[in-house]
Amino acid sequence: MVSKWKYITKARLDAARVAIENTLADRDILTALSVAGYGEAELWEGQALYLEAMAQASQQDEEAHKEETPSDVARKALMNAWIKAERDYVHTRRTARAAFRSDPKTFIALKLNQARKTSLSGWLEQATIFYNDLLQDDDRVAILANLGYDRSRLEDELVQVQSVSEAQRAYEEASQKAAGMASTVLIDLVPAQLDAWMAGFQATAEEALKDHPQWLEKLGFSPRRE
């Protein structure tokens, strides 16, 4: 079976390049996104992930005609789980930041004072603390429930975060069996990190720039439908 992985990856790489480069090149867009948490430093983090992923493109091209291995399947499962969980987490976290901005104790306990982590290990730790600490306090849950995030929804999102951790373990096991060394895990996860970064960036841009559809189009995104 011929793998389509290289084509999918190249499309995502092109999308990331357009979004990141056009943001950095347009001072108005960058200023608007800086207020929403994506300033130059965050954009350069995304650029670094993009460049690392680009370096792997040629290697993935060579593997395109090979049979899909258990490691390939596990890697895709991890990427899909991470992207799905990140999309929900970024919205819930943004809502919590607004809801608890005047509550320093909660703001710090939920790690809302920190930048969102882009590495898988950092993201897992940050997201797990966020949901666990939030769900342990009924008053905090009640506040978010009034904003559309009830306990059931928060618990479902925590399960998604836990599924990322499980998928990571499955991928590490499959990779170690296939290659016999754990270093492969760190290399193969770069495209997944870029995808997760882009998921958060796109969600933020679509919200922050919703009144500027021409800016969203410049970044390769579509305006949200209400």
C-alpha positions in Angstrom: 0.0 0.0 0.0 1.4 3.4 -1.0 1.3 5.9 1.9 -0.3 9.3 1.4 1.5 10.7 4.4 3.9 12.8 2.5 1.2 14.6 0.5 -0.8 15.4 3.7 2.2 16.6 5.5 3.3 18.9 2.6 -0.2 20.5 2.6 0.0 21.2 6.3 3.6 22.5 6.0 2.5 24.9 3.2 -0.5 26.1 5.3 1.8 26.7 8.3 4.3 28.6 6.3 1.7 30.9 4.8 0.0 31.6 8.2 3.3 32.2 10.1 5.2 34.2 7.4 2.2 36.4 6.6 1.5 37.2 10.2 5.1 38.2 10.8 5.1 40.3 7.7 1.9 42.2 8.5 2.2 44.6 11.5 -1.5 45.1 11.8 -2.2 41.4 12.0 0.7 40.8 14.4 -0.5 43.6 16.7 -4.0 42.2 16.8 -2.8 38.6 17.5 -0.2 39.8 20.1 -3.1 41.0 22.3 -4.6 37.5 21.9 -1.4 35.8 23.0 0.4 35.3 19.8 3.2 37.9 19.6 6.5 37.7 17.8 8.0 35.2 20.3 5.1 32.8 19.9 5.2 33.1 16.1 9.0 32.4 16.1 8.2 29.3 18.2 5.8 28.2 15.5 8.4 29.0 12.8 11.0 26.8 14.6 8.6 23.9 14.6 7.9 24.5 10.9 11.5 24.4 10.0 12.1 21.2 12.0 9.2 19.6 10.3 10.4 20.7 6.9 13.7 19.0 7.6 11.8 15.7 7.9 9.9 16.1 4.6 12.6 14.5 2.5 12.9 11.6 4.9 9.1 11.0 4.8 9.2 11.2 1.0 11.6 8.2 1.0 9.2 6.2 3.2 6.1 7.1 1.1 6.2 3.8 -0.8 6.7 1.6 2.1 4.0 -0.5 3.8 2.4 1.4 6.7 4.0 0.1 9.9 2.5 -0.1 13.4 4.6 2.9 14.3 3.1 4.9 11.5 -0.4 4.0 12.7 0.4 4.9 16.3 2.0 8.2 15.2 -1.1 9.2 13.3 -3.3 8.2 16.2 -1.2 10.4 18.5 -1.3 13.3 16.2 -5.1 13.1 15.8 -5.7 12.8 19.5 -3.4 15.7 20.3 -5.0 18.0 17.7 -8.5 17.2 18.8 -7.7 17.8 22.5 -5.8 21.0 21.7 -8.7 22.5 19.8 -11.0 22.1 22.7 -8.4 23.0 25.3 -7.5 26.3 23.7 -11.1 27.5 23.7 -11.8 26.4 27.3 -8.6 27.9 28.5 -9.3 31.2 26.9 -12.8 31.2 28.5 -11.3 30.4 31.9 -8.7 33.2 31.5 -11.5 35.7 31.0 -13.6 34.3 33.8 -10.9 34.1 36.4 -8.8 37.1 35.5 -9.9 38.9 38.7 -9.2 35.8 40.8 -5.4 35.5 41.1 -5.5 32.3 43.2 -7.5 30.4 40.6 -5.6 32.1 37.7 -2.3 30.8 39.0 -3.6 27.4 40.2 -4.9 26.6 36.7 -1.6 27.8 35.1 -3.4 30.6 33.3 -0.6 32.9 34.0 1.7 30.8 31.9 2.1 30.7 28.1 0.7 27.6 26.5 3.3 24.9 26.1 4.1 23.7 22.6 6.0 20.5 23.4 4.0 17.4 23.9 5.3 16.7 27.5 4.7 20.4 28.5 1.3 20.5 26.9 0.2 17.3 28.7 1.3 18.5 32.1 -0.3 21.9 31.6 -3.6 20.6 30.3 -3.9 17.9 32.9 -3.3 20.3 35.8 -5.9 22.7 34.2 -8.7 20.2 34.0 -8.0 18.3 37.2 -7.7 21.4 39.4 -10.7 23.0 37.8 -12.9 19.9 38.3 -12.0 19.7 42.0 -13.6 23.0 42.7 -17.4 23.2 42.3 -17.5 26.9 42.5 -15.1 27.2 39.6 -17.1 24.7 37.6 -20.3 26.6 38.3 -18.7 29.8 36.9 -17.7 28.1 33.7 -21.0 26.3 33.4 -22.7 29.7 33.1 -20.4 30.2 30.1 -21.3 27.0 28.4 -18.7 24.7 29.9 -20.5 22.5 32.4 -18.9 19.6 34.4 -19.8 17.0 31.8 -18.1 19.0 29.0 -15.0 19.6 31.1 -14.8 15.9 32.1 -15.1 14.9 28.4 -12.2 17.3 27.5 -10.1 15.8 30.3 -10.7 12.3 28.9 -9.4 13.7 25.6 -6.2 14.9 27.2 -5.8 11.5 28.9 -6.3 9.8 25.5 -3.3 11.8 24.2 -1.1 10.5 27.0 -2.3 6.9 26.2 -1.6 7.5 22.5 1.9 8.8 23.4 2.7 5.6 25.3 1.4 3.4 22.5 3.5 5.3 20.0 6.6 5.2 22.1 6.2 1.4 22.4 5.6 0.9 18.7 8.6 3.2 17.8 11.0 1.4 20.1 10.0 -1.9 18.8 10.4 -0.8 15.2 13.7 1.2 15.6 15.1 -0.1 18.9 15.8 3.4 20.2 13.7 6.0 22.0 15.3 8.9 20.1 13.0 8.2 17.1 10.1 9.3 19.2 11.4 12.9 19.5 12.1 13.1 15.8 8.8 11.8 14.6 6.8 14.0 16.9 7.9 17.3 15.3 5.1 17.4 12.7 2.6 16.6 15.5 3.9 19.5 17.5 3.5 21.8 14.5 0.0 20.6 13.9 -0.9 21.2 17.6 0.7 24.6 17.5 -1.2 25.5 14.3 -4.5 24.2 15.8 -4.2 26.7 18.7 -3.0 29.5 16.5 -5.8 29.1 14.0 -8.5 28.9 16.7 -7.1 32.1 18.2 -6.8 33.9 14.9 -10.3 33.0 13.8 -11.6 34.6 17.1 -9.3 37.6 17.3 -9.6 38.5 13.6 -13.3 37.7 13.1 -14.0 41.3 12.2 -11.3 41.3 9.6 -12.1 38.5 7.1 -9.5 39.8 4.7 -6.8 39.3 7.3 -8.0 35.7 7.9 -7.9 35.1 4.2 -4.3 36.3 4.1 -3.4 33.7 6.7 -5.2 31.0 4.8 -8.1 30.8 7.3 -11.8 31.1 6.8 -14.1 33.4 8.8 -16.2 31.6 11.4 -19.8 31.1 10.8 -22.0 32.2 13.7 
